[in-house]
């Protein structure tokens, strides 16, 4: 049997395609309505981004462990946050917490100019390899994303895919006027998804959405690594 990228066979590829269609159907049932986003999620092979022992669960609508005790977010969570961002082609989008790279790839396929930052080198390098293999031009950075990426600001939107204790002002500063920040805020055990829309330089609107569970954002505007 011919092996495709990451040792996935043709037969497995067809099976994954069917599973992807079922996943998208279930995302619709859960309330995701953005057709372009659903089309992208139906295209992008999530199996490339999960750890090999979990490949058969790539299309379960659950978060899965990746290396370094981190997780690839649940597909529903990815869809939910992406809808809140209202990405338009050519938007400049900053993702904080590259992890597996799956969320960044979704943003890229929606036509965004993606900047993604990760604090763990091994995860960033792994994601970079996948982007290269797929031909995705995604700007990858190693560092503490809790302070944003001021060198490339302002952004049309910023998505934080790790749990923050409070809203980092520095991220709001790095948004364009009209820009959107989507960030889970709360304790380490659970968080409320917050959507912040920047109306003017000193006036923003905060909308609290549903509850989720993320790994912690570690850094200057996040949690300490030790506790
Ligand atoms: N978006 C990811 C989800 C990754 S989980 C995906 O699609 O798979 C959250 C990631 O945030 C982890 O990889 C973690 O290492 C990273 N992270 C935590 N604090 C960070 C910080 N201050 N800056 C950058 N990345 C951070």
py3Dmol code that shows the C-alpha trace and the ligand (Angstrom):
import py3Dmol

protein = """\
ATOM      1  CA  UNK A   1       0.000   0.000   0.000  1.00  0.00           C
ATOM      2  CA  UNK A   2       1.317   3.454  -0.937  1.00  0.00           C
ATOM      3  CA  UNK A   3       2.018   5.594   2.081  1.00  0.00           C
ATOM      4  CA  UNK A   4       1.143   9.289   1.924  1.00  0.00           C
ATOM      5  CA  UNK A   5       2.457  12.030   4.227  1.00  0.00           C
ATOM      6  CA  UNK A   6       3.020  10.929   7.833  1.00  0.00           C
ATOM      7  CA  UNK A   7       2.485   7.308   6.801  1.00  0.00           C
ATOM      8  CA  UNK A   8      -1.233   7.680   6.022  1.00  0.00           C
ATOM      9  CA  UNK A   9      -2.498   5.226   3.380  1.00  0.00           C
ATOM     10  CA  UNK A  10      -5.004   5.997   0.561  1.00  0.00           C
ATOM     11  CA  UNK A  11      -7.568   3.828   2.307  1.00  0.00           C
ATOM     12  CA  UNK A  12      -7.121   5.763   5.531  1.00  0.00           C
ATOM     13  CA  UNK A  13      -7.334   9.037   3.598  1.00  0.00           C
ATOM     14  CA  UNK A  14     -10.759   8.090   2.220  1.00  0.00           C
ATOM     15  CA  UNK A  15     -11.932   7.057   5.667  1.00  0.00           C
ATOM     16  CA  UNK A  16     -10.690  10.340   7.097  1.00  0.00           C
ATOM     17  CA  UNK A  17     -12.569  12.261   4.372  1.00  0.00           C
ATOM     18  CA  UNK A  18     -15.819  10.576   5.396  1.00  0.00           C
ATOM     19  CA  UNK A  19     -15.123  11.230   9.067  1.00  0.00           C
ATOM     20  CA  UNK A  20     -14.387  14.877   8.267  1.00  0.00           C
ATOM     21  CA  UNK A  21     -17.779  15.220   6.573  1.00  0.00           C
ATOM     22  CA  UNK A  22     -19.480  13.736   9.645  1.00  0.00           C
ATOM     23  CA  UNK A  23     -17.564  16.093  11.908  1.00  0.00           C
ATOM     24  CA  UNK A  24     -18.705  19.100   9.880  1.00  0.00           C
ATOM     25  CA  UNK A  25     -22.281  17.836  10.045  1.00  0.00           C
ATOM     26  CA  UNK A  26     -22.022  17.635  13.826  1.00  0.00           C
ATOM     27  CA  UNK A  27     -20.541  21.166  13.982  1.00  0.00           C
ATOM     28  CA  UNK A  28     -23.594  22.431  12.053  1.00  0.00           C
ATOM     29  CA  UNK A  29     -25.866  20.650  14.542  1.00  0.00           C
ATOM     30  CA  UNK A  30     -23.995  22.348  17.386  1.00  0.00           C
ATOM     31  CA  UNK A  31     -24.750  25.787  15.880  1.00  0.00           C
ATOM     32  CA  UNK A  32     -21.776  26.653  13.640  1.00  0.00           C
ATOM     33  CA  UNK A  33     -23.181  28.478  10.595  1.00  0.00           C
ATOM     34  CA  UNK A  34     -20.226  30.086   8.767  1.00  0.00           C
ATOM     35  CA  UNK A  35     -20.209  28.197   5.451  1.00  0.00           C
ATOM     36  CA  UNK A  36     -16.681  29.202   4.439  1.00  0.00           C
ATOM     37  CA  UNK A  37     -15.355  28.025   7.777  1.00  0.00           C
ATOM     38  CA  UNK A  38     -17.246  24.727   7.527  1.00  0.00           C
ATOM     39  CA  UNK A  39     -15.883  24.207   4.002  1.00  0.00           C
ATOM     40  CA  UNK A  40     -12.327  24.769   5.240  1.00  0.00           C
ATOM     41  CA  UNK A  41     -12.850  22.353   8.146  1.00  0.00           C
ATOM     42  CA  UNK A  42     -14.114  19.792   5.667  1.00  0.00           C
ATOM     43  CA  UNK A  43     -10.888  20.197   3.658  1.00  0.00           C
ATOM     44  CA  UNK A  44      -8.121  20.379   6.255  1.00  0.00           C
ATOM     45  CA  UNK A  45      -6.774  16.963   7.367  1.00  0.00           C
ATOM     46  CA  UNK A  46      -6.814  17.164  11.198  1.00  0.00           C
ATOM     47  CA  UNK A  47      -5.001  13.812  11.317  1.00  0.00           C
ATOM     48  CA  UNK A  48      -1.784  15.613  10.316  1.00  0.00           C
ATOM     49  CA  UNK A  49      -1.913  17.712  13.482  1.00  0.00           C
ATOM     50  CA  UNK A  50      -2.681  15.049  16.112  1.00  0.00           C
ATOM     51  CA  UNK A  51      -0.080  12.815  17.738  1.00  0.00           C
ATOM     52  CA  UNK A  52       0.269   9.424  15.963  1.00  0.00           C
ATOM     53  CA  UNK A  53      -1.230   7.394  18.884  1.00  0.00           C
ATOM     54  CA  UNK A  54      -4.448   9.418  18.551  1.00  0.00           C
ATOM     55  CA  UNK A  55      -4.755   9.386  14.773  1.00  0.00           C
ATOM     56  CA  UNK A  56      -7.893   7.268  14.811  1.00  0.00           C
ATOM     57  CA  UNK A  57      -9.533   9.843  17.053  1.00  0.00           C
ATOM     58  CA  UNK A  58      -8.600  12.788  14.820  1.00  0.00           C
ATOM     59  CA  UNK A  59     -12.266  13.419  13.958  1.00  0.00           C
ATOM     60  CA  UNK A  60     -13.762  12.967  17.393  1.00  0.00           C
ATOM     61  CA  UNK A  61     -15.091  16.349  18.429  1.00  0.00           C
ATOM     62  CA  UNK A  62     -12.738  16.468  21.414  1.00  0.00           C
ATOM     63  CA  UNK A  63      -9.452  18.059  22.424  1.00  0.00           C
ATOM     64  CA  UNK A  64      -6.541  15.581  22.224  1.00  0.00           C
ATOM     65  CA  UNK A  65      -3.129  15.526  23.902  1.00  0.00           C
ATOM     66  CA  UNK A  66      -0.135  16.687  21.856  1.00  0.00           C
ATOM     67  CA  UNK A  67       3.521  16.776  22.929  1.00  0.00           C
ATOM     68  CA  UNK A  68       4.783  18.732  25.965  1.00  0.00           C
ATOM     69  CA  UNK A  69       1.530  18.226  27.936  1.00  0.00           C
ATOM     70  CA  UNK A  70      -0.435  20.568  25.640  1.00  0.00           C
ATOM     71  CA  UNK A  71      -3.585  19.923  23.613  1.00  0.00           C
ATOM     72  CA  UNK A  72      -5.008  20.369  20.137  1.00  0.00           C
ATOM     73  CA  UNK A  73      -8.305  22.185  20.740  1.00  0.00           C
ATOM     74  CA  UNK A  74     -11.672  20.521  20.196  1.00  0.00           C
ATOM     75  CA  UNK A  75     -12.891  21.168  16.609  1.00  0.00           C
ATOM     76  CA  UNK A  76     -16.067  22.786  17.982  1.00  0.00           C
ATOM     77  CA  UNK A  77     -13.946  25.214  20.030  1.00  0.00           C
ATOM     78  CA  UNK A  78     -11.826  26.057  16.969  1.00  0.00           C
ATOM     79  CA  UNK A  79     -14.993  26.694  14.934  1.00  0.00           C
ATOM     80  CA  UNK A  80     -16.633  28.716  17.736  1.00  0.00           C
ATOM     81  CA  UNK A  81     -13.625  30.997  18.228  1.00  0.00           C
ATOM     82  CA  UNK A  82     -13.026  31.406  14.499  1.00  0.00           C
ATOM     83  CA  UNK A  83     -16.641  32.474  13.955  1.00  0.00           C
ATOM     84  CA  UNK A  84     -16.237  35.135  16.659  1.00  0.00           C
ATOM     85  CA  UNK A  85     -13.142  36.505  14.893  1.00  0.00           C
ATOM     86  CA  UNK A  86     -15.074  37.275  11.647  1.00  0.00           C
ATOM     87  CA  UNK A  87     -11.998  36.657   9.490  1.00  0.00           C
ATOM     88  CA  UNK A  88     -12.004  38.225   6.030  1.00  0.00           C
ATOM     89  CA  UNK A  89      -9.488  37.368   3.287  1.00  0.00           C
ATOM     90  CA  UNK A  90      -6.268  39.352   3.737  1.00  0.00           C
ATOM     91  CA  UNK A  91      -7.024  40.154   7.391  1.00  0.00           C
ATOM     92  CA  UNK A  92      -3.903  40.212   9.528  1.00  0.00           C
ATOM     93  CA  UNK A  93      -4.548  37.758  12.355  1.00  0.00           C
ATOM     94  CA  UNK A  94      -2.398  36.962  15.394  1.00  0.00           C
ATOM     95  CA  UNK A  95      -2.804  33.574  17.060  1.00  0.00           C
ATOM     96  CA  UNK A  96      -1.281  33.139  20.522  1.00  0.00           C
ATOM     97  CA  UNK A  97      -0.541  29.471  21.283  1.00  0.00           C
ATOM     98  CA  UNK A  98       0.367  27.668  18.034  1.00  0.00           C
ATOM     99  CA  UNK A  99       0.252  24.229  19.676  1.00  0.00           C
ATOM    100  CA  UNK A 100      -0.407  21.684  16.923  1.00  0.00           C
ATOM    101  CA  UNK A 101      -0.824  24.367  14.251  1.00  0.00           C
ATOM    102  CA  UNK A 102      -4.395  23.297  13.379  1.00  0.00           C
ATOM    103  CA  UNK A 103      -6.079  26.602  14.310  1.00  0.00           C
ATOM    104  CA  UNK A 104      -3.432  28.612  12.436  1.00  0.00           C
ATOM    105  CA  UNK A 105      -3.968  26.439   9.347  1.00  0.00           C
ATOM    106  CA  UNK A 106      -7.741  27.068   9.474  1.00  0.00           C
ATOM    107  CA  UNK A 107      -7.122  30.837   9.607  1.00  0.00           C
ATOM    108  CA  UNK A 108      -4.677  30.564   6.708  1.00  0.00           C
ATOM    109  CA  UNK A 109      -7.161  28.641   4.562  1.00  0.00           C
ATOM    110  CA  UNK A 110      -9.748  31.349   5.261  1.00  0.00           C
ATOM    111  CA  UNK A 111      -7.366  33.712   3.465  1.00  0.00           C
ATOM    112  CA  UNK A 112      -5.894  35.496   6.479  1.00  0.00           C
ATOM    113  CA  UNK A 113      -2.298  36.657   6.780  1.00  0.00           C
ATOM    114  CA  UNK A 114      -1.463  34.586   9.854  1.00  0.00           C
ATOM    115  CA  UNK A 115       1.075  35.344  12.591  1.00  0.00           C
ATOM    116  CA  UNK A 116       1.295  32.635  15.223  1.00  0.00           C
ATOM    117  CA  UNK A 117       3.403  32.563  18.372  1.00  0.00           C
ATOM    118  CA  UNK A 118       4.254  29.602  20.614  1.00  0.00           C
ATOM    119  CA  UNK A 119       6.426  29.423  23.758  1.00  0.00           C
ATOM    120  CA  UNK A 120       7.534  25.775  23.386  1.00  0.00           C
ATOM    121  CA  UNK A 121      10.182  25.305  20.642  1.00  0.00           C
ATOM    122  CA  UNK A 122       9.357  21.624  20.000  1.00  0.00           C
ATOM    123  CA  UNK A 123       5.701  22.410  19.271  1.00  0.00           C
ATOM    124  CA  UNK A 124       6.548  25.383  17.073  1.00  0.00           C
ATOM    125  CA  UNK A 125       9.046  23.339  15.044  1.00  0.00           C
ATOM    126  CA  UNK A 126       6.546  20.534  14.629  1.00  0.00           C
ATOM    127  CA  UNK A 127       3.862  22.946  13.408  1.00  0.00           C
ATOM    128  CA  UNK A 128       6.361  24.658  11.062  1.00  0.00           C
ATOM    129  CA  UNK A 129       7.170  21.272   9.478  1.00  0.00           C
ATOM    130  CA  UNK A 130       3.483  20.608   8.815  1.00  0.00           C
ATOM    131  CA  UNK A 131       2.958  24.098   7.336  1.00  0.00           C
ATOM    132  CA  UNK A 132       5.950  23.563   5.071  1.00  0.00           C
ATOM    133  CA  UNK A 133       4.732  20.140   3.998  1.00  0.00           C
ATOM    134  CA  UNK A 134       1.301  21.625   3.164  1.00  0.00           C
ATOM    135  CA  UNK A 135       2.768  24.713   1.468  1.00  0.00           C
ATOM    136  CA  UNK A 136       1.073  27.053   3.963  1.00  0.00           C
ATOM    137  CA  UNK A 137       2.779  30.445   4.290  1.00  0.00           C
ATOM    138  CA  UNK A 138       2.259  31.100   8.001  1.00  0.00           C
ATOM    139  CA  UNK A 139       4.507  33.462   9.978  1.00  0.00           C
ATOM    140  CA  UNK A 140       5.752  31.542  13.035  1.00  0.00           C
ATOM    141  CA  UNK A 141       7.354  33.048  16.133  1.00  0.00           C
ATOM    142  CA  UNK A 142       8.853  31.616  19.300  1.00  0.00           C
ATOM    143  CA  UNK A 143       8.215  33.588  22.479  1.00  0.00           C
ATOM    144  CA  UNK A 144       5.777  34.850  25.060  1.00  0.00           C
ATOM    145  CA  UNK A 145       2.608  35.672  23.157  1.00  0.00           C
ATOM    146  CA  UNK A 146       0.866  37.019  26.266  1.00  0.00           C
ATOM    147  CA  UNK A 147       2.549  40.341  25.425  1.00  0.00           C
ATOM    148  CA  UNK A 148       1.436  40.099  21.794  1.00  0.00           C
ATOM    149  CA  UNK A 149       3.672  40.696  18.807  1.00  0.00           C
ATOM    150  CA  UNK A 150       4.060  44.479  18.765  1.00  0.00           C
ATOM    151  CA  UNK A 151       6.543  44.457  15.888  1.00  0.00           C
ATOM    152  CA  UNK A 152       3.776  43.347  13.503  1.00  0.00           C
ATOM    153  CA  UNK A 153       0.830  45.186  15.097  1.00  0.00           C
ATOM    154  CA  UNK A 154      -1.839  46.351  14.508  1.00  0.00           C
ATOM    155  CA  UNK A 155      -3.920  43.249  13.775  1.00  0.00           C
ATOM    156  CA  UNK A 156      -7.478  42.898  12.480  1.00  0.00           C
ATOM    157  CA  UNK A 157      -7.963  40.208  15.081  1.00  0.00           C
ATOM    158  CA  UNK A 158      -6.167  38.306  17.822  1.00  0.00           C
ATOM    159  CA  UNK A 159      -7.083  34.815  19.011  1.00  0.00           C
ATOM    160  CA  UNK A 160      -5.667  33.438  22.248  1.00  0.00           C
ATOM    161  CA  UNK A 161      -5.907  29.649  22.408  1.00  0.00           C
ATOM    162  CA  UNK A 162      -4.770  29.288  26.031  1.00  0.00           C
ATOM    163  CA  UNK A 163      -6.456  30.330  29.289  1.00  0.00           C
ATOM    164  CA  UNK A 164      -5.622  33.812  30.599  1.00  0.00           C
ATOM    165  CA  UNK A 165      -6.286  35.071  34.158  1.00  0.00           C
ATOM    166  CA  UNK A 166      -7.369  38.521  32.867  1.00  0.00           C
ATOM    167  CA  UNK A 167      -7.577  40.503  29.642  1.00  0.00           C
ATOM    168  CA  UNK A 168      -4.075  41.662  28.649  1.00  0.00           C
ATOM    169  CA  UNK A 169      -4.307  45.379  27.763  1.00  0.00           C
ATOM    170  CA  UNK A 170      -1.284  45.012  25.535  1.00  0.00           C
ATOM    171  CA  UNK A 171      -3.303  42.779  23.236  1.00  0.00           C
ATOM    172  CA  UNK A 172      -6.102  45.350  22.929  1.00  0.00           C
ATOM    173  CA  UNK A 173      -3.456  47.979  22.134  1.00  0.00           C
ATOM    174  CA  UNK A 174      -2.250  45.796  19.245  1.00  0.00           C
ATOM    175  CA  UNK A 175      -5.683  45.687  17.590  1.00  0.00           C
ATOM    176  CA  UNK A 176      -6.797  47.972  14.764  1.00  0.00           C
ATOM    177  CA  UNK A 177      -9.842  50.156  15.401  1.00  0.00           C
ATOM    178  CA  UNK A 178     -12.780  47.809  14.775  1.00  0.00           C
ATOM    179  CA  UNK A 179     -10.528  44.844  15.559  1.00  0.00           C
ATOM    180  CA  UNK A 180     -11.594  41.791  17.569  1.00  0.00           C
ATOM    181  CA  UNK A 181      -9.874  39.867  20.355  1.00  0.00           C
ATOM    182  CA  UNK A 182     -11.150  36.389  21.276  1.00  0.00           C
ATOM    183  CA  UNK A 183      -9.721  35.098  24.549  1.00  0.00           C
ATOM    184  CA  UNK A 184     -10.738  32.575  27.233  1.00  0.00           C
ATOM    185  CA  UNK A 185     -10.566  34.281  30.664  1.00  0.00           C
ATOM    186  CA  UNK A 186     -10.947  32.674  34.062  1.00  0.00           C
ATOM    187  CA  UNK A 187      -9.313  30.227  36.464  1.00  0.00           C
ATOM    188  CA  UNK A 188      -7.054  27.366  35.470  1.00  0.00           C
ATOM    189  CA  UNK A 189     -10.029  24.956  35.704  1.00  0.00           C
ATOM    190  CA  UNK A 190     -12.496  26.745  33.420  1.00  0.00           C
ATOM    191  CA  UNK A 191     -12.837  29.964  31.459  1.00  0.00           C
ATOM    192  CA  UNK A 192     -15.426  32.194  29.839  1.00  0.00           C
ATOM    193  CA  UNK A 193     -14.849  32.995  26.189  1.00  0.00           C
ATOM    194  CA  UNK A 194     -14.559  36.758  25.851  1.00  0.00           C
ATOM    195  CA  UNK A 195     -15.029  38.723  22.640  1.00  0.00           C
ATOM    196  CA  UNK A 196     -13.564  42.222  22.783  1.00  0.00           C
ATOM    197  CA  UNK A 197     -14.335  44.684  20.002  1.00  0.00           C
ATOM    198  CA  UNK A 198     -12.138  47.772  19.896  1.00  0.00           C
ATOM    199  CA  UNK A 199     -14.331  50.734  18.925  1.00  0.00           C
ATOM    200  CA  UNK A 200     -11.783  53.529  19.489  1.00  0.00           C
ATOM    201  CA  UNK A 201      -8.347  53.728  21.106  1.00  0.00           C
ATOM    202  CA  UNK A 202      -9.891  53.998  24.564  1.00  0.00           C
ATOM    203  CA  UNK A 203     -13.301  52.438  24.142  1.00  0.00           C
ATOM    204  CA  UNK A 204     -13.930  48.737  23.725  1.00  0.00           C
ATOM    205  CA  UNK A 205     -16.898  46.448  24.114  1.00  0.00           C
ATOM    206  CA  UNK A 206     -16.655  43.198  26.034  1.00  0.00           C
ATOM    207  CA  UNK A 207     -19.058  40.341  25.331  1.00  0.00           C
ATOM    208  CA  UNK A 208     -18.965  37.228  27.504  1.00  0.00           C
ATOM    209  CA  UNK A 209     -19.825  33.970  25.764  1.00  0.00           C
ATOM    210  CA  UNK A 210     -19.804  30.272  26.761  1.00  0.00           C
ATOM    211  CA  UNK A 211     -17.549  28.350  29.150  1.00  0.00           C
ATOM    212  CA  UNK A 212     -14.556  26.300  27.950  1.00  0.00           C
ATOM    213  CA  UNK A 213     -11.464  24.586  29.322  1.00  0.00           C
ATOM    214  CA  UNK A 214      -8.007  25.474  27.958  1.00  0.00           C
ATOM    215  CA  UNK A 215      -4.414  24.807  28.985  1.00  0.00           C
ATOM    216  CA  UNK A 216      -2.938  27.872  30.755  1.00  0.00           C
ATOM    217  CA  UNK A 217      -1.398  30.859  29.024  1.00  0.00           C
ATOM    218  CA  UNK A 218       2.057  31.049  30.642  1.00  0.00           C
ATOM    219  CA  UNK A 219       3.855  34.376  30.589  1.00  0.00           C
ATOM    220  CA  UNK A 220       4.001  38.044  31.564  1.00  0.00           C
ATOM    221  CA  UNK A 221       0.247  38.532  31.151  1.00  0.00           C
ATOM    222  CA  UNK A 222      -0.628  34.929  31.924  1.00  0.00           C
ATOM    223  CA  UNK A 223       0.088  32.430  34.695  1.00  0.00           C
ATOM    224  CA  UNK A 224       3.471  31.563  36.231  1.00  0.00           C
ATOM    225  CA  UNK A 225       5.022  28.412  34.833  1.00  0.00           C
ATOM    226  CA  UNK A 226       5.567  26.965  38.340  1.00  0.00           C
ATOM    227  CA  UNK A 227       2.054  26.796  39.796  1.00  0.00           C
TER     228      UNK A 227
END
"""
ligand_1 = """\
26
LIG
N -4.175 26.604 18.835
C -3.670 25.323 19.246
C -4.071 24.989 20.656
C -2.837 24.839 21.464
S -2.985 24.655 23.195
C -4.031 24.229 18.260
O -4.743 24.496 17.282
O -3.572 23.106 18.424
C -2.281 26.174 23.736
C -0.839 26.435 23.362
O -0.504 27.701 23.926
C 0.172 25.443 23.920
O 0.905 24.917 22.876
C 1.051 26.290 24.846
O 2.407 25.916 24.854
C 0.867 27.666 24.234
N 1.154 28.792 25.139
C 0.883 28.921 26.455
N 1.297 30.132 26.907
C 1.842 30.772 25.837
C 2.441 32.069 25.648
N 2.554 32.950 26.635
N 2.862 32.392 24.407
C 2.759 31.525 23.390
N 2.205 30.303 23.495
C 1.741 29.928 24.702
"""
view = py3Dmol.view(width=600, height=400)
view.addModel(protein, "pdb")
view.setStyle({"model": 0}, {"cartoon": {"style": "trace"}})
view.addModel(ligand_1, "xyz")
view.setStyle({"model": 1}, {"stick": {}})
view.zoomTo()
view.show()
